[in-house]
Amino acid sequence: MSIKVKGFLKDVGGASRVTALRKASIENASAVPDGKDPIRELADKLHPAGMEFIVDSVRPASPTSIIFRLKSADGHIPPFQAGQYVNFRLKIGESELTRPYTISSAPYEARGENGFIEVTIRRNRPYLVPDWFFENVKPGTRLKGNMPFGTFYWETVRDSKNIAAIAGGSGITPFLSMAREIAFGKMKDAHLTIIYGSVKSDDIVLKEELEKAEKASENVRVVHVLSGDPEWTGERGFVTRELLEKYSGEDPTYMFCGPLAMYKLVSGIMGEMGVTCRRFRHDVISQPADPTVLEGWPEGNEKRSYYITVIRGVREDVIKASGAEPVAVALERAAIPVDTHCRGGECGFCRSQLLDGDIFVPAFGDGRRLMDKEMGWFHACSAYPLSDLKIKIPIL
């Protein structure tokens, strides 16, 4: 950028000239207020308060997974980064639920007149929301939600160009988005190696889509590691330090997305390898189906039941909760609206106030600020009751 110097008097007198121009503009302005707010309009396009999606197609991603292609009802999809997620607002029975799903399609596919996003949902065991998607969502179904959310994406200023992605199960979705964007979009400066842990070769989620991205770009490589397939001729077992050192390359930024058990394994390996926090980034770790595996879990709490007094403005309800479920799940079962996004204690959308009682918050899912901890605030999606509770939640 260059600065043009006009001379001492002209430059020093510039402020007075601007002031005079401003006064003239005000004097000549229309008496009718201009209701347009271009900044507000731009903000609404980038971060719409609510969206309606129409399911365009449904196709399998593996025997246990389905890809749902969605288009925006008004034709507008806000820009997003590969690795971010969409948050759906679902009406299931009497309950209104919110659930996040990482966008598995690439950002470039959302642009233009026929733009779309895709989410890939796995159902390898009975679970409420995946069951509902598999059984109820068809082409033409309309879904409400909003996007984009999350900070799990590659950033040129922060991360190295060499990405070593470690995935387990459905945790492959953000990395497929990155692979597609590298192969066909704008992440052309990045080099992505995906080390992907699965159980059997016939149930690798998004296998065909990964193969297409790998064939399309020399900057994308996929290494499958199978733990339960004796006939597999590639890498076998679990992700180990040796495997990571073998495939990571020079000065990698490690990115992880997968289940809690795998996160514990990988984070331990990162410590052994001396990888700094700056070079190891992970997506939100969801609360496990079995809370007894959580470090520090109070023995026997999963067998107990409690009552939660819920205050919303002037309204007060008493609901029953299991010690094995987060407070947000108890609220959802009772058809009390609670605004969750990440479901892992990170984003703070379900921030609530603990007025009385005790809760257990896993260390890995505690995204609260220090002052919130001191003042009795908690994130309902990652807090388990340890006693009867009295809480205050936002009114939706």
Beta strands, then each sheet from edge to edge (+ up, - down):
strand 1: 51-62
strand 2: 65-72
strand 3: 85-92
strand 4: 95-102
strand 5: 117-122
strand 6: 142-149
strand 7: 162-168
strand 8: 191-198
strand 9: 220-226
strand 10: 235-236
strand 11: 253-257
strand 12: 280-282
strand 13: 305-312
strand 14: 315-322
strand 15: 351-356
strand 16: 359-360
strand 17: 377-379
strand 18: 384-385
strand 19: 389-392
sheet 1: 4+ 3- 6+ 1- 2+ 5-
sheet 2: 10+ 9+ 8+ 7+ 11+ 12+
sheet 3: 14+ 13- 19- 15+ 17-
sheet 4: 16+ 18-
end
